[in-house]
Amino acid sequence: MRKPEISIIVPVYNSAKYLHKCIDSILLQTFTDFECILVDDCSSDGCPEICDEYVQKDIRVRVIHNIYNKGSSLARKIGLENALGKYIQFVDSDDWIEPDMAEKLYLKAISENYDITICNFFHYEHDGTRKISKQFFLSYDKIEFIKSIISDKHDRIKVNLFNKLIRRKIFSCVEFPKYSCGEDFVVILQCIYNSNKIGYIDTPLYHYCYNSQSLTKSQKEEAVRQIEENKNWCVIVNYLREKYGDVTVVEPELSNRINTFKKKYIMNKELRKSRELFDLYPESKFFKWFCMKLIEKIIRFIIPYGIVTYYDNKISGKCKKINQSN
């Protein structure tokens, strides 16, 4: 069997409403040397039949039917294990891609031998508003690049898998997490660590749709997600310790990101008493950090702007010292 240049992997779960548009956008690519692997994760809404339908329509489409639901992370892993392409591209089953996405990413990748090639993407909010999510790519060294994605600022590279073309051999050193909440971060961190060159296209080529179901989640449901994400952050911290030993090389970004994450536990009554969640990366000194942030908020609320600016600088300096002392 001839190996295609690109394997496009689509984890599919109960997205029958959007699946035709997703797969059609893949099959209409101007770059044709690809295979499309649909991993049906035990869907119950007609997705299995839709996947089988496309196998009959186009020889480039293959389908894998999971016998039980494994979650998007392990579904992607199964797709990867069956992929034949030199490069891997992931597409979510409720999204779609521009007709020239694969071509532009591929030509950029081979032009300078990039291991990872990144593009911008369209982001649709729950009300239908469309925005362009720019990646603001900067040519950092590896540690600075990792610090950049940890910081999760609006002007940094996003950790989504869907807007990247990745050389397949990179995944030989990547472990997919068991839990799907926050999975992209775990995978992308490992891909970046194991890559040599990263390229960027300043063009939106992917259409990402906001999942409105997340708006209706109860505190209990959100707690389950937070616990899963916490487990994935444990994997991230352990990975950084293993690779760098002294994780101060990714400070203060690591502490700030984890403390911001832990702050969500305070807001959820289902999570407040879970000591395990607060024990994640104790070096971040969360409660000290939280108190400083609280004081900062109070000062901003009760003191005129000019004085706030003065105290804000003083407090920011103290917060930096806390992070640097970790």
Stockholm file with secondary structure:
# STOCKHOLM 1.0

chainA/1-326         MRKPEISIIVPVYNSAKYLHKCIDSILLQTFTDFECILVDDCSSDGCPEICDEYVQKDIRVRVIHNIYNKGSSLARKIGLENALGKYIQFVDSDDWIEPDMAEKLYLKAISENYDITICNFFHYEHDGTRKISKQFFLSYDKIEFIKSIISDKHDRIKVNLFNKLIRRKIFSCVEFPKYSCGEDFVVILQCIYNSNKIGYIDTPLYHYCYNSQSLTKSQKEEAVRQIEENKNWCVIVNYLREKYGDVTVVEPELSNRINTFKKKYIMNKELRKSRELFDLYPESKFFKWFCMKLIEKIIRFIIPYGIVTYYDNKISGKCKKINQSN
#=GR chainA/1-326 SS CCCCSEEEEEEESSCHHHHHHHHHHHHTCSCCCEEEEEEECSCSSSHHHHHHHHHHHCTTEEEEECSSCCCHHHHHHHHHHTCCCSEEEECCTTCEECTTHHHHHHHHHHHTTCSEEEEEEEEECTTSCEEEECCCCCCCCHHHHHHHHHHTCTTSCCCCSTTEEEEGGGGGGCCCCSCCTTHHHHHHHHHHHTCSCEEEEEEEEEEEECCGGGGGCCHHHHHHHHHHHHHHHHHHHHHHHHHHSSGGGGTTHHHHHHHHHHHHHHHCTTTTTCHHHHTSSGGGCHHHHHHHHHHHHHHHHHSCHHHHHHHHHHHHHHHHHHHHTC
#=GC SS_cons         CCCCSEEEEEEESSCHHHHHHHHHHHHTCSCCCEEEEEEECSCSSSHHHHHHHHHHHCTTEEEEECSSCCCHHHHHHHHHHTCCCSEEEECCTTCEECTTHHHHHHHHHHHTTCSEEEEEEEEECTTSCEEEECCCCCCCCHHHHHHHHHHTCTTSCCCCSTTEEEEGGGGGGCCCCSCCTTHHHHHHHHHHHTCSCEEEEEEEEEEEECCGGGGGCCHHHHHHHHHHHHHHHHHHHHHHHHHHSSGGGGTTHHHHHHHHHHHHHHHCTTTTTCHHHHTSSGGGCHHHHHHHHHHHHHHHHHSCHHHHHHHHHHHHHHHHHHHHTC
//
